[in-house]
Amino acid sequence: MTTPLRITDLHPSDDDIAGDVLRGLAATPKRLPSKYFYDQRGSELFEAITRQPEYYPTRVELAMLAEHGADIARAAGPRVHVVEYGSGSGRKTRLLLDALEDPVAYTPIEISRSALAASAERLDREFGDLEVLPVLADFTCPVPLPPPARQADSALVFFPGSTLGNFTREESVRLLSAMRDTMGSNGAALLGLDLEKDPAIVEAAYNDAAGVTAEFTLNLLHRLNRDVGSDFDPASFAHRARYLRDEGRIVTTLESLRAQVVTVEGRRFAFAQGEQMHVEQSQKYTDARIAALAAEAGLRVAAAWNDPRDWFGLRLLRP
Ligand code: AVJ
């Protein structure tokens, strides 16, 4: 494109963030939304997580996108408008766009301003014929999409990274339903989903030996202190990530290491020593769970790819 990239800015305001934080701290048990992990530092730390030896999902999914690109492109069809939810660094997008036949436009929806600006500019440079329409937004809120200049044959929603796993079942169905609206009757969604496996492998992925995941989790407190003026003492909280076998998911909490009071916008919240504040979940999937979620959102699994160890799956969903 010849004109400079324009980012549609729908970023949540500091007041929106403060409202979410106050609601979460008033709940029992206390909770903070995981979407606020992704400020500039948070996005950098997440990229560092993807390079840790224990964190297998990114490596496995990148290899799968390279391996099955031609199959995926055939299933998706030519001249699609790719709409990506939580596009991050765009490393996976490049593999998808490389494989697709004559993609018309690319709309990354991303909550991290720095990650969005860097990846959109890079992809715009690398794919000369592609219209890049970046949207800075929380993708769980309704996002009006800028229409591409050239008519696309269909829309392809791209939702890799098992990001769906960060949402509750209810939220997941709502998200998939929103994607169904975005894709239209002849479109599709390509999801990357982390599959159930040996709990020790999963637990290690969220407790890397170098402590990058712990730093990522604690960065949430630094970020909130800066943007909503809270006074969390990050040294008085510790990252805990446990795999709940019955539910097939990792639950990440921040444990209060002492009795303490945290103040946000003049409101005081008491933490007991050992109290666990919920900050993230990462669901691991079975085929039955994927099929049930899709069906609840009016979608079906039209194509499926797994890696050779059945650790990670790509699923093409259609109405
Ligand atoms: C954002 C969904 C890719 O849940 O695995 C990684 C975030 N949190 N380590 C995940 C995360 C801790 C990650 N995704």
Boltz pocket constraint, residues with backbone or C-beta under 6 A from the ligand:
constraints:
  - pocket:
      binder: B
      contacts: [[A, 49], [A, 57], [A, 161], [A, 162], [A, 163], [A, 164], [A, 165], [A, 166], [A, 205], [A, 206], [A, 213], [A, 280], [A, 281], [A, 282]]
      max_distance: 6.0
